[in-house]
Each structure stands twice: as C-alpha cells, then as structure tokens.
C-alpha cells in the first residue's frame, strides 16, 4: 500500500511540475507566475480542488507520442473566493506554450459544464499561444466546443477572463464572449493575427504591445475592461470584482456588512455644481460620496471617459452605476460611450443588479465622424438596453439633461422606476443659448434683446420643475441627501416584478 501511495505522490509531483523547472524559471524570468501559483493567489487558501491532473493528449503525429506531459497544459477545478464557489481553469505556458489540444479543451469544457449545472461563475486564466498545430482540426474543434459553452453560459453565470500572457488566433474569441476581461500590463497580448502575419499581409510594422497589448485593448479597442501592473495585482482585482457579483442568474447580488450609515449626508455635494453651466466637475466624486464607504469598482476606466460605469454598494448590496462625466467631452454621448454603457447595463440586467443612473448630458456628440461611424445605431444600443432591462432603475439628474439624450439616460418615459433631480437640473430640448437663437432668429442682430430672451428661457426651462410638474421627475432633492434618497428608493424596489411581451428575445441594434 505504501508503495502505491508513494507512486501516486510521485505522479502528482510530476504533474505539478508542468513543463519542468527550466520552463518554470523562464516563466518567472518574464515576471509571470505559473498556472498553479496564479490559482493560489486567486482562490482562498486550501480551497482548490483539481480535476483531470493526469489527462494527456492523444496526438501521435510529428513525434508527439514521445512528448506527453500530465495535465496537457491547463489546470482545472474549483475553489472558493471569500467562501463563494467558482470554477477555474489556468493555462500553463510551460507545457507546449499553453497551446490548446483536443484534451486541453475537454478539460475546460468539463468545468464549464459543471459551473452551469451548479450555478457558479467560471474564471479563466489565459496564457496560450493558440491552437496546437500538431493536432490540426481536432484542436480547432476543441476551440469551437469552448465557444459554444461560452454562449450557452452567457447570462446564466458570470464569466471572467484574465489574459496573463499571449492569447492569439482562436484563443481570443472565448475571452471576447465572456463578461469581463482583465489584462496584465507588458506581459499579456490579444490579437487575431500576430505582428509577423500583419507585416506579411498589410506591410504594417507593429509591435506585440502596439497590436494587442493591455494599453491598446483598455484605451482604444475596449476589448479589455482593465489592466494592472503584475499577475498578483490583477488576480486580487479579480477577487474584488467577484465579490460584487451574484453566483448565477437565479441568485441575488451579494449583501455584505458595511460600516456606513445609510442616513449619511454629504454637504459638499450642495456646492459641487459650478455656477457656470459651461464649467465641468467630476461626476466620480458624486459616485464615491453616494457609495458605501466610498468604494467604486470602475469598469473600462481608460475607455470612453465621457461615461462612467461600475459597481458600488448601497446598504451592503451591489448596485451598477452609469454616469455621464462632464470632465470629458462635457459628458456628451458618442459611439464609444453608448456601446460601453449599453453592454454594462445588459450585464446588470442579466444578473439582477439594480442600476443607478447619474445624468449630466448636453446631448449626443455632433460631427461627420460620429454620423459616418453609425452614432444613430450605436446610440440606439444604449436606448435599447435601458428600455429592455427589468431590474430596479433609479435616476438622478444633477445638471444638464438635454434633447434625446435626456430620454435615453433612464428617463421616466423609458420606464425608470424612480427619477430624482437636483435643484441645479436643467431639463430641456437644448441649452438656452441654442434654443433662443432658433426661436428668435430674426432678433439675432439685437444683442440686448437676445440676452433677455436667453435669460427668460433659462428662467422658464433651465430647472427641474417643468418636468416635475408633469410627473416626469418624482421629486427635486437636495444633493446632500442623495445617498439616503437613492438607497431608500432601491429598498422599495427590491421585490419589483415586471412583465414583458412573449418573445424569444429582442433584436438589439448591433
């Protein structure tokens, strides 16, 4: 018996070595953790239960039958994060460069199936050179099996991808279909075709970082949601994100104990809005002062800065926040901000996370580039998302809410549940200056008269009371009491039920 146990221990030790000490040292030399070290950081100590440690590939071409490593380049299983269940896979770059084989894919598919069956999220740590060339179509079929499961799991369980090394070719499409993508600066890359292929086909000379690095995907393409300095920081941020999310679509968002009274007033908000409507302010300050303990987990912080999205807690429960940011493009809606917010809103709705919308929007960004880029259809994505969701929606207009952008940003007309406005709110078709120049075009030569007309328009429309008189605003509230009013509104909505017309699904304007 002792010999059998010793043999088992030896086989486990061999499997844990992956591609061997030399390749582990090379991984460390690049500033990267190994697949197993990453799981130790991500999961609660001692909670990881591994599956399929002894699985090997079945390839016999190109001498592969002579090169068999237990585990076949991916570590799979389950564990806990702060006591809550999650299924995980971690690709091992020390084994065949983390390339995906038929059995490698089968291991991932197994834990994805278990995650759906047991109602728990999947977290994938990606570090792979792509499909294993030696296996040809078998590897490609493995990718397709993973892709199919990504789609089936979408909206049923949260899926988080962490890109921690090269992720190329077919390997990028699985992360692209998950809910969140985090990257590591300087060591992780995502691209469909690498720099060498790009140079051959298009004659463009580009580095790995320029083509698919963390900066590119967080700032330009918006493929990734955030990037961090190293493996450890990235994995700790994944733990933080996980704590905001429910385990599955049937589960309620988690509620945690917080040391922050819901009646806390914030007098500084009473003086936040500048006297001049042309001066910006930082909407992030509003979010931080409303949130429990000033904690705001922002998503896609480096992309489309004219809108802020992310998670806060109110009364300990998760709330999704969407907020115009006057510091960037005056808070205008454009193509990128519309897509960014629409996707976030749809995620919140899929997992029953209430949505708080903070509005200071002068309209949609004008210009040829926006029109040619399809602002009509992309802006409609945001409108569609808000109108489609059935989770509790509370809206606060802090300053400007002009034109169609007023309608889009969770107005009462597209069925927001509770709509508040600060006394500084301006709800109108457009700003006073532009409106006056259209209404009194014949008087433009008389500056004094136009100035009076503008002042009259401001007095009549540059306030929240016309909308409040019609019931489009439920109350005009003091800024210092926003946290209390919003939290209480969500409390009244926690048992909200909304019927929708019978259909398979809507057709969002993609």
C-alpha positions in Angstrom: 0.0 0.0 0.0 2.8 2.4 0.9 4.4 1.9 -2.5 1.2 2.6 -4.3 0.7 5.8 -2.3 4.3 6.8 -2.9 3.8 6.2 -6.7 0.7 8.4 -6.6 2.7 11.2 -4.8 5.4 10.9 -7.5 2.9 11.2 -10.3 1.3 14.2 -8.7 4.7 15.9 -8.2 5.5 15.3 -11.9 2.1 16.8 -13.0 2.6 19.8 -10.8 6.0 20.5 -12.5 4.3 21.1 -15.8 6.9 21.7 -18.4 9.7 21.3 -16.0 11.8 23.6 -13.7 13.7 25.2 -16.6 10.5 26.4 -18.2 9.1 27.5 -14.8 12.2 29.6 -14.3 11.7 31.1 -17.7 8.1 32.0 -16.8 9.4 33.7 -13.6 12.1 35.4 -15.6 9.3 37.2 -17.6 7.7 38.4 -14.4 4.9 35.9 -14.6 3.6 33.4 -12.2 3.0 29.8 -13.1 -0.5 28.4 -13.7 -0.7 26.9 -10.3 0.8 29.9 -8.5 -1.9 32.1 -10.1 -4.6 29.9 -8.6 -3.0 30.1 -5.2 -3.4 33.9 -5.4 -6.9 33.9 -6.9 -8.5 31.3 -4.6 -8.9 31.1 -0.8 -6.0 29.2 0.8 -6.5 25.4 0.6 -9.8 25.6 -1.3 -8.7 24.5 -4.7 -9.9 21.0 -5.8 -8.2 19.9 -9.0 -9.8 17.8 -11.7 -8.0 15.8 -14.5 -4.5 16.2 -13.3 -3.4 13.1 -15.2 -5.1 13.8 -18.5 -2.7 13.6 -21.5 -3.0 14.4 -25.2 -3.7 11.7 -27.8 -1.7 13.1 -30.7 0.7 10.8 -32.5 1.9 12.9 -35.4 5.1 15.0 -35.5 6.6 12.9 -32.7 4.0 14.0 -30.2 3.7 10.5 -28.8 7.2 10.9 -27.4 6.3 14.1 -25.7 3.5 13.6 -23.1 3.0 15.8 -20.1 0.3 15.1 -17.5 -2.4 17.8 -17.4 -1.8 18.8 -21.0 -1.2 22.4 -20.4 -4.2 23.5 -18.3 -5.0 23.2 -14.6 -8.8 22.9 -14.0 -11.0 22.5 -11.0 -13.0 24.6 -8.4 -12.3 26.6 -5.3 -13.7 29.5 -3.4 -13.2 33.3 -3.2 -14.2 34.6 0.2 -16.1 31.4 0.7 -18.1 31.5 -2.5 -17.8 28.8 -5.1 -16.2 29.3 -8.5 -14.9 27.0 -11.2 -11.5 27.9 -12.7 -9.0 26.9 -15.4 -5.5 28.2 -15.7 -3.5 27.6 -18.8 0.1 26.5 -18.3 2.5 28.2 -20.7 5.3 25.9 -19.6 3.5 23.0 -21.4 3.6 23.3 -25.2 3.3 27.1 -24.8 -0.2 26.7 -23.2 -1.5 25.6 -26.7 -4.9 24.1 -26.8 -5.3 20.5 -27.8 -8.4 18.3 -28.0 -8.0 17.1 -24.4 -6.9 20.5 -23.1 -10.3 21.8 -24.5 -12.2 18.9 -23.0 -10.8 19.7 -19.5 -12.0 23.3 -19.9 -15.4 22.2 -21.2 -15.9 19.8 -18.2 -15.6 22.6 -15.7 -17.7 24.9 -17.7 -20.5 22.3 -17.8 -20.2 21.8 -14.1 -20.3 25.6 -13.5 -23.6 25.9 -15.4 -25.1 22.8 -13.7 -24.1 24.1 -10.2 -24.8 27.8 -10.7 -21.3 29.1 -10.2 -19.1 31.5 -12.1 -16.2 30.5 -14.4 -12.8 32.3 -14.2 -10.4 31.5 -17.0 -6.7 32.4 -16.7 -5.5 32.6 -20.3 -1.8 32.2 -21.2 -1.7 30.4 -24.6 -0.1 30.5 -28.0 -3.3 29.3 -29.6 -4.4 26.0 -31.2 -1.8 23.2 -31.1 -0.7 22.9 -34.7 0.3 19.3 -34.4 -3.4 18.3 -33.8 -4.9 20.4 -36.7 -8.7 20.2 -36.9 -9.0 18.3 -33.5 -7.7 21.4 -31.8 -10.0 23.7 -33.8 -12.9 21.5 -32.8 -11.8 21.9 -29.2 -12.0 25.7 -29.5 -15.5 25.5 -31.0 -16.7 23.4 -28.1 -15.4 26.0 -25.7 -17.0 28.8 -27.7 -20.4 27.1 -27.8 -20.3 26.8 -24.0 -19.4 30.4 -23.6 -22.6 31.3 -25.4 -24.8 28.9 -23.5 -23.4 30.1 -20.2 -23.8 33.8 -21.1 -26.4 35.4 -18.9 -26.7 32.2 -16.8 -23.4 32.5 -14.8 -20.8 35.3 -14.7 -17.7 34.5 -16.9 -14.5 36.3 -16.2 -11.4 36.1 -18.4 -7.9 37.1 -17.2 -5.4 37.4 -20.0 -2.0 36.8 -18.4 0.2 36.1 -21.4 -0.1 35.7 -25.2 -3.6 34.9 -26.4 -3.7 34.6 -30.2 -5.8 33.4 -33.0 -8.8 31.4 -32.0 -7.8 31.8 -28.3 -9.1 35.4 -28.3 -12.7 34.6 -29.1 -13.5 32.8 -25.8 -12.5 35.7 -23.7 -14.3 38.1 -26.1 -17.6 36.3 -25.3 -17.2 36.5 -21.5 -18.5 39.2 -19.3 -15.2 40.8 -18.1 -11.6 40.7 -19.4 -8.7 41.8 -17.2 -5.2 42.0 -18.6 -1.6 42.3 -17.2 0.4 45.3 -18.4 3.5 44.5 -20.5 3.1 40.7 -20.4 -0.3 39.9 -21.9 -1.4 40.3 -25.5 -4.5 39.6 -27.5 -4.8 39.6 -31.3 -6.3 37.5 -34.1 -3.1 37.6 -36.1 0.3 38.5 -34.8 2.8 41.2 -35.9 4.6 38.9 -38.4 1.4 38.0 -40.2 0.3 41.6 -40.2 3.6 42.6 -41.8 3.3 40.0 -44.5 -0.3 40.7 -45.4 -0.6 44.5 -45.0 3.1 45.6 -44.8 2.3 47.3 -41.5 5.1 47.1 -38.9 3.8 46.9 -35.4 5.0 45.5 -32.1 3.1 43.0 -29.9 2.3 45.7 -27.5 1.0 48.1 -30.1 -1.1 45.5 -31.8 -2.7 43.8 -28.8 -1.2 44.9 -25.6 -3.1 46.0 -22.5 -2.9 49.7 -23.3 -4.4 49.0 -26.8 -7.3 47.0 -25.5 -8.2 49.1 -22.5 -7.9 52.5 -24.2 -8.6 52.0 -27.9 -10.4 48.8 -28.8 -12.3 48.5 -25.5 -11.8 44.7 -25.7 -10.5 44.6 -22.1 -12.1 46.1 -19.1 -9.0 46.9 -17.0 -5.2 46.2 -16.8 -2.9 46.0 -13.9 0.8 46.1 -13.3 1.5 42.4 -12.5 -0.1 39.0 -12.0 -0.7 39.4 -8.3 -2.4 42.8 -8.5 -4.5 41.5 -11.4 -5.7 38.4 -9.6 -6.5 40.4 -6.4 -8.6 42.8 -8.5 -10.5 39.7 -9.9 -11.3 38.7 -6.4 -12.6 42.2 -5.7 -14.8 42.1 -8.9 -16.1 38.6 -7.9 -17.3 39.9 -4.6 -19.7 42.3 -6.3 -21.3 39.6 -8.5 -24.1 37.0 -7.8 -23.1 33.4 -8.4 -25.7 32.9 -11.2 -28.8 34.5 -12.8 -31.2 32.9 -10.2 -29.1 34.2 -7.3 -29.5 37.6 -5.8 -26.5 40.0 -5.7 -24.4 39.5 -2.6 -25.0 41.7 0.5 -22.0 42.4 2.8 -21.7 44.1 6.1 -20.6 47.7 5.9 -19.8 50.3 8.4 -21.6 53.2 6.8 -25.0 54.5 7.8 -27.5 55.0 5.0 -28.5 58.3 6.5 -25.1 59.8 6.0 -25.4 63.3 4.5 -22.8 64.8 2.2 -22.9 68.6 2.5 -20.1 69.0 -0.1 -22.5 67.9 -2.8 -24.5 71.0 -2.3 -21.7 73.1 -3.7 -20.3 70.7 -6.3 -22.2 72.1 -9.4 -20.3 75.2 -10.7 -22.2 78.5 -11.1 -21.4 78.5 -14.8 -23.1 75.8 -16.9 -20.0 75.7 -19.0 -17.7 74.6 -16.2 -17.2 70.9 -15.6 -17.0 69.0 -12.4 -16.0 65.4 -11.5 -19.1 63.1 -11.5 -16.8 60.4 -9.9 -17.0 62.5 -6.7 -20.8 62.1 -6.7 -20.5 58.3 -7.1 -17.9 58.0 -4.3 -19.9 60.0 -1.9 -23.1 58.1 -2.5 -21.4 54.6 -2.3 -20.9 52.6 0.9 -17.5 53.5 2.3 -16.6 55.4 -0.9 -15.9 52.2 -2.7 -16.4 52.3 -6.5 -15.2 49.4 -8.8 -14.9 51.1 -12.2 -15.2 49.2 -15.4 -13.4 50.3 -18.6 -11.9 53.3 -16.8 -9.5 54.1 -19.6 -12.0 54.0 -22.5 -14.8 56.4 -23.3 -14.2 58.6 -20.3 -17.3 60.7 -21.0 -19.3 58.0 -19.3 -18.5 56.1 -16.1 -19.7 52.6 -15.4 -19.0 50.2 -12.5 -20.2 48.8 -9.2 -20.9 50.3 -5.8 -22.6 49.0 -2.7 -25.7 50.6 -1.1 -26.8 49.2 2.2 -24.3 46.5 1.5 -25.9 45.4 -1.7 -24.4 45.6 -5.2 -25.6 48.4 -7.5 -24.5 49.1 -11.0 -23.7 52.8 -11.8 -23.9 54.6 -15.1 -23.0 58.2 -15.1 -22.2 61.0 -17.6 -18.8 62.6 -16.9 -18.7 66.3 -17.5 -14.9 66.4 -17.4 -14.7 64.5 -20.7 -16.4 65.9 -23.9 -18.7 67.7 -21.5 -20.4 64.4 -20.8 -21.8 64.0 -24.3 -22.9 60.6 -25.5 -21.0 59.3 -28.5 -20.3 56.0 -30.2 -17.9 54.6 -27.7 -19.7 55.7 -24.6 -23.0 54.3 -25.9 -21.5 50.9 -26.5 -19.7 50.9 -23.2 -22.7 51.7 -21.2 -25.1 49.5 -23.1 -23.1 46.4 -22.5 -22.7 47.1 -18.8 -26.4 47.8 -18.4 -27.3 44.4 -20.1 -24.9 42.6 -17.8 -26.6 44.2 -14.8 -30.0 43.2 -16.0 -28.9 39.6 -16.8 -27.8 39.2 -13.1 -30.5 41.2 -11.3 -28.2 44.0 -10.3 -30.1 47.3 -9.8 -29.0 50.3 -11.9 -28.3 53.8 -10.7 -28.0 56.5 -13.4 -26.5 59.9 -12.7 -27.3 62.3 -15.5 -25.4 65.4 -16.8 -25.7 65.1 -20.6 -25.8 68.0 -23.1 -26.7 65.7 -25.9 -25.1 63.4 -28.5 -21.8 64.4 -29.9 -22.2 66.1 -33.3 -19.9 65.6 -36.3 -19.3 63.8 -39.5 -17.1 61.2 -37.9 -19.9 60.3 -35.5 -22.5 60.1 -38.2 -20.3 58.1 -40.6 -19.4 55.8 -37.7 -23.1 55.0 -37.0 -23.9 57.1 -34.0 -27.6 56.5 -34.8 -27.4 52.8 -34.4 -24.8 52.8 -31.6 -26.7 55.4 -29.6 -29.8 53.2 -30.1 -27.9 50.4 -28.3 -27.9 52.4 -25.1 -31.6 53.4 -25.6 -32.5 49.7 -26.3 -30.5 48.5 -23.3 -32.2 50.9 -20.8 -35.7 50.3 -22.2 -35.2 46.5 -22.2 -34.0 45.9 -18.7 -36.4 45.0 -15.9 -34.2 45.4 -12.8 -34.8 48.4 -10.5 -33.7 51.7 -12.0 -33.2 54.9 -10.1 -32.1 58.1 -12.0 -30.7 61.3 -10.6 -30.3 64.3 -12.9 -27.6 66.6 -11.4 -27.4 69.2 -14.1 -28.0 69.1 -17.9 -30.5 66.7 -19.5 -30.9 67.9 -23.0 -32.7 66.6 -26.1 -32.8 62.9 -27.0 -30.0 62.2 -24.5 -32.5 63.1 -21.7 -34.8 60.4 -23.0 -32.0 57.8 -23.4 -30.4 58.2 -19.9 -33.0 56.2 -18.0 -35.8 58.8 -18.2 -39.3 58.1 -16.8 -40.5 57.7 -20.3 -38.4 54.5 -20.9 -39.6 53.2 -17.6 -37.1 54.1 -15.0 -38.7 53.4 -11.7 -37.7 56.5 -9.6 -36.5 59.7 -11.1 -35.0 62.5 -9.0 -33.4 65.8 -9.9 -31.1 68.2 -8.0 -32.3 71.8 -7.9 -29.5 72.6 -10.4 -31.0 70.3 -13.1 -31.8 71.7 -16.5 -34.2 69.6 -18.5 -34.9 70.9 -21.9 -34.7 70.2 -25.7 -31.4 72.1 -25.7 -29.4 74.8 -23.9 -30.9 78.3 -23.5 -28.4 79.9 -26.0 -29.1 77.5 -28.8 -32.8 77.5 -28.2 -33.0 81.2 -28.2 -31.1 81.5 -31.4 -33.5 79.2 -33.1 -36.7 80.6 -31.6 -35.8 84.2 -32.2 -33.6 84.1 -35.3 -35.0 87.4 -36.6 -33.7 89.2 -33.5 -30.1 87.9 -33.5 -28.8 91.3 -34.5 -30.1 92.8 -31.3 -27.7 91.5 -28.6 -29.6 93.1 -25.7 -32.9 91.6 -26.8 -31.3 88.1 -27.4 -29.7 88.3 -23.9 -33.1 89.0 -22.4 -34.7 86.2 -24.4 -32.0 83.8 -23.2 -32.5 84.8 -19.6 -36.2 84.3 -19.9 -35.7 80.8 -21.5 -33.3 79.9 -18.7 -35.8 81.0 -16.1 -38.6 79.0 -17.7 -36.8 75.8 -18.7 -33.3 75.6 -17.1 -34.7 74.0 -14.0 -36.3 70.6 -13.0 -39.8 72.0 -12.1 -41.4 71.9 -15.5 -40.6 68.1 -15.7 -41.7 67.7 -12.0 -45.0 69.4 -12.7 -45.7 66.8 -15.3 -44.7 63.9 -13.1 -41.6 63.1 -15.1 -39.5 63.8 -12.0 -40.7 62.2 -8.8 -39.0 64.7 -6.6 -36.5 67.5 -6.5 -34.0 66.6 -3.9 -31.1 68.2 -2.0 -27.8 67.0 -3.2 -26.5 66.3 0.3 -29.3 63.8 0.8 -28.8 61.9 -2.4 -27.3 58.8 -0.8 -30.3 58.4 1.6 -32.9 59.0 -1.1 -31.4 56.7 -3.6 -30.8 53.9 -1.1 -34.4 54.1 0.2 -35.7 54.1 -3.4 -33.9 50.8 -4.1 -35.2 49.3 -0.9 -38.8 49.9 -2.1 -37.9 48.3 -5.5 -36.2 45.1 -4.2 -39.3 43.0 -4.9 -40.0 44.6 -8.3 -41.6 42.3 -10.9 -42.1 43.5 -14.5 -43.9 41.5 -17.2 -42.6 41.6 -20.7 -44.2 40.6 -24.0 -44.0 37.0 -25.0 -41.0 36.6 -27.3 -37.8 34.6 -27.8 -35.6 37.7 -27.5 -35.3 41.2 -28.8 -33.2 42.3 -31.7 -30.8 44.9 -30.3 -29.3 47.2 -33.0 -25.9 45.6 -33.2 
